[in-house]
Amino acid sequence: MNKKSLVLNHLKSGKTITSILAWNKFQTLKLQDIVFKLRNNGYNIATEMKKNKTTNTVYAVYKLNLKLK
């Protein structure tokens, strides 16, 4: 199974995903690219930006919205 399919299945299970989780679970550094391609394939993926209070870094959390575009 390719990484795009693995990420999609993860999102379809109702879970969210971040870059760190994508690396730890699927060994991919290209989550942004995968999300871009999934969106181009018609998947409605929301992005929520969060801030780590300890390091003040901002990161994206992706979630699949089951509603169609």
N, C-alpha and C positions, 0 to 999 in steps of 0.2 A: 504494500500500500504506500502511495507517495505521501509526502508531507502535507500537501494541500488537502488530501482526503483525511488524513489524521486530524488536522486542525478542524476541518469541517465537522467530522464526527464528534469531536470534543464539544464544539459549539452547539451542535444539534442535540446533545445530551442535556442542554440547559446550563452548561457551565460557562464561566467567563475565562478569558485567557489574556495573559500579559507576555511581554517579551521574555521575561525570566522563566515563566512557566513553560513557554514554547521551547526554550533551550533545554530546560531540565527534563521535560517529558518527551520531546520530539527531536532534540538536537538540531534545531533550526535557528538561525540568526535572521531569517528573512520573513518574520511574521507580518511586517507591514506590507511586503510584496504579496504574500499569500492572501491577506485581507483584501488588498486592492483587486486581485484577480477574482476572488470570490464575489466581491461587490459587482464586478463587471459581468459575472455569470448570473446576476440577478438576486444574490443573497443580500438581505437587509441587515447589515452588521453595524451596530451602534458603537461609537467610541466615547468613553468617559475618561477624561483626564483627571488623574489623582496626584496628590503631592505627598511624598514621603516626609513625615514631620521630623524625622531624625536627620536626614541628609538634605532636605529641601529640594530634592530632585522631583521632576514631574514625569509621570509615565502614563501610558495608555492602557485602558482595560477594554477589551472587545467583548461584545455580547451579540449573539444572533437574535434578532427580533423575528418572531415567527409570522408576523404579518407580512403580506406581500407588498412590494413597492407600489 
